[in-house]
């Protein structure tokens, strides 16, 4: 699925995506040491960059080799807890499970779940690259996840953060 404006040069797109993934993970990992409004602002910028870079990833063919495992469930829980604490009373937001259909019922969701899930997916790719995995395998994984998993979390999180920051 190629869209207008998508880059044809996978190397440049891969470098940009890696940089955005590193920036995003850095923001999430600083959660315990940053004030809430600054944290939310940094997240908004990082999510925007991540979504932009992912939208430019080219379709690539992965090898038959699976990526190494990413962060453990305990590491994910630690990130979730740190982000939840940093967000304080901004930690939940209202949305629908199916925003593209009429049958979506409003639900309250934890923003930390979105942010920690994105962190886990980005960190897995970064760890794989550091371990010597092929860039095409990681780009395929990030692009696939963008359309099937973390992209949904990122757009919901960005919307929720923007609403909180706009209310200030």
C-alpha positions, -999 to +999 in steps of 0.1 A: +000+000+000+020+030-013+007+064-007+016+097-023+047+112-006+060+079+006+098+076+001+113+052-023+147+051-006+144+026+021+178+035+036+167+071+043+133+060+056+150+034+079+174+060+093+146+084+100+124+058+116+152+046+138+159+082+149+122+087+157+120+054+176+150+063+196+135+097+204+102+082+214+118+056+236+140+082+253+109+103+262+091+073+276+122+062+296+125+098+311+089+096+325+098+093+361+121+124+360+100+149+340+071+173+349+038+162+334+032+191+310+067+189+296+063+151+294+031+154+275+045+180+251+076+159+244+053+129+238+032+149+214+063+158+194+077+123+195+045+106+185+041+130+156+076+123+143+070+085+148+038+085+128+053+107+101+084+084+097+063+052+098+041+066+070+072+070+048+085+034+053+086+016+020+072-019+015+101-043+020+104-080+021+115-095+054+138-124+056+126-156+071+144-148+103+123-136+133+135-106+153+148-113+187+124-108+216+118-073+228+112-060+263+098-085+288+063-082+303+080-070+335+098-043+316+066-033+299+048-032+333+076-009+347+072+015+317+034+014+321+037+023+359+062+050+353+041+066+325+009+063+345+025+080+375+040+108+353+006+115+337-012+116+370-049+125+365-043+128+327-038+090+326-072+081+311-091+092+280-125+085+264-127+070+230-145+043+210-132+009+201-143+013+165-140+050+156-145+041+119-180+025+125-212+036+140-213+009+166-185+024+187-194+027+224-174+052+245-149+036+268-123+050+292-088+037+284-055+041+301-031+063+281-001+046+297-012+013+280-010+030+245+023+046+253+039+015+269+028-007+239+043+017+214+075+017+235+077-021+235+073-023+197+098+005+191+123-009+216+120-044+201+131-030+167+159-009+182+172-039+202+171-061+171+191-035+151+217-033+179+219-071+179+227-071+141+192-079+127+187-068+091+173-033+087+147-046+062+134-070+089+130-043+114+114-019+089+090-046+079+081-052+115+077-015+123+056-009+091+034-039+098+029-028+134+021+007+123-009-006+103-020-033+127-010-024+163+011+005+174-002+030+149-037+027+164-022+033+199-002+062+186-031+080+170-053+076+200-025+087+224-017+118+202-054+127+202-056+124+240-024+143+247-034+171+223-068+174+240-051+177+275-025+202+262-051+223+243-071+226+275-043+244+293 
